């Protein structure tokens, strides 16, 4: 975990350096890219010093850490690439929500430390890409425009496309707020026989992002756009979509709770699930633009 924290800290600092340099040098794109390369080189060198390895060995160490015999990471990446090549629509965007949520669930079940690391690095990459796009640094800005266009939502403008960043941050927010380790009596057993229950510290609150943004919001959007006829006052969101969000959250939370805690559902646990589902569904119907961040945080607190 210390290895991962050092890597994420260096990546976050590098992200700030790249964005600041891009802003100051935005009228000199060739210098921006030279600064980007120099920052990456410096980050590798500093990370090598931290872990006591030579610079030339750092790329191989990082590759081994991120792709340690796991086809899941590659499959997840290919799935995301397939989705972003499609034309934007509500269903396509929500399908991407579900895909990211499935990646999160897989990480929570099989390697939560790798999930934490990958999510943090992905956020840094998306922030850098959006910075280059927003500052109109040629020629990358045009390519990034094409890649981000399927995710445009009402919360976005032509100057800032925040939906992908909000989505990643929202789904993985509970893992950032309450990190857990690959420990517990079930860990080694799980790695061999694919038993899902291996993390003693894993709790229902770690699924808050998946529960709200991945499952609830997706069901609300699909059901609302397909069957919605009764709408909230002053909103395009429907009562049918909100009801679908409530029921889908309850169903998913109950399934996860039974899976995680040996078929034990307490009255207090059921009450928390009901309150969280109702409040998050109401907030989703009323919020305009920040629901991908607010809903996971609200569910995390309530659960």
URGIUR-V28185 format. One record per backbone hydrogen bond with DSSP energy under -1.0 kcal/mol. CO is the residue of the C=O (numbers start at 0). NH is the residue of the N-H. If there is no record, write none. Layout:
# URGIUR-V28185
CO,NH ; CO,NH
This chain:
# URGIUR-V28185
0,4 ; 1,5 ; 2,6 ; 3,7 ; 4,8 ; 5,9 ; 6,10 ; 7,11 ; 8,12 ; 9,13 ; 10,14 ; 11,15 ; 12,16 ; 13,17 ; 14,18 ; 15,19 ; 16,20 ; 17,21 ; 18,22 ; 19,23 ; 20,24 ; 24,27 ; 27,31 ; 28,32 ; 29,33 ; 30,34 ; 31,35 ; 32,36 ; 33,37 ; 34,38 ; 35,39 ; 36,40 ; 37,41 ; 38,42 ; 39,43 ; 40,44 ; 41,45 ; 42,46 ; 43,47 ; 44,48 ; 45,49 ; 46,50 ; 47,52 ; 53,56 ; 56,60 ; 57,61 ; 58,62 ; 59,63 ; 60,64 ; 61,65 ; 62,66 ; 66,68 ; 70,74 ; 71,75 ; 72,76 ; 73,77 ; 74,78 ; 75,79 ; 76,80 ; 77,81 ; 78,82 ; 79,83 ; 82,85 ; 88,92 ; 89,93 ; 90,94 ; 91,95 ; 92,96 ; 93,97 ; 94,98 ; 95,99 ; 96,100 ; 97,101 ; 98,102 ; 99,103 ; 100,104 ; 101,105 ; 102,106 ; 103,107 ; 104,108 ; 105,109 ; 106,110 ; 110,114 ; 111,115 ; 112,116 ; 113,117 ; 114,118 ; 115,119 ; 116,120 ; 117,121 ; 118,122 ; 119,123 ; 120,124 ; 121,125 ; 122,126 ; 123,127 ; 124,128 ; 125,129 ; 126,130 ; 127,131 ; 128,132 ; 129,133 ; 130,134 ; 131,136 ; 132,135 ; 136,140 ; 138,142 ; 139,143 ; 140,144 ; 141,145 ; 142,146 ; 143,147 ; 144,148 ; 147,150 ; 148,151 ; 152,155 ; 159,156 ; 161,165 ; 162,166 ; 163,167 ; 164,168 ; 165,169 ; 166,170 ; 167,171 ; 171,175 ; 172,176 ; 173,177 ; 180,182 ; 183,186 ; 185,189 ; 186,190 ; 187,191 ; 188,192 ; 189,193 ; 195,197 ; 202,205 ; 203,206 ; 204,207 ; 206,210 ; 207,211 ; 208,212 ; 208,213 ; 209,214 ; 210,215 ; 211,216 ; 214,218 ; 215,219 ; 216,220 ; 217,221 ; 218,222 ; 219,223 ; 220,224 ; 221,225 ; 222,226 ; 223,227 ; 229,238 ; 231,234 ; 236,231 ; 237,241 ; 238,242 ; 239,243 ; 240,244 ; 241,245 ; 242,246 ; 243,247 ; 244,248 ; 245,249 ; 246,250 ; 247,251 ; 248,252 ; 249,253 ; 250,254 ; 251,255 ; 252,256 ; 253,257 ; 254,258 ; 255,259 ; 256,260 ; 257,262 ; 265,269 ; 266,270 ; 267,271 ; 268,272 ; 269,273 ; 270,274 ; 271,275 ; 272,276 ; 273,277 ; 274,278 ; 275,279 ; 276,280 ; 277,281 ; 278,282 ; 279,283 ; 280,284 ; 281,285 ; 282,286 ; 289,292 ; 289,293 ; 290,294 ; 292,296 ; 293,297 ; 294,298 ; 295,299 ; 296,300 ; 297,301 ; 298,302
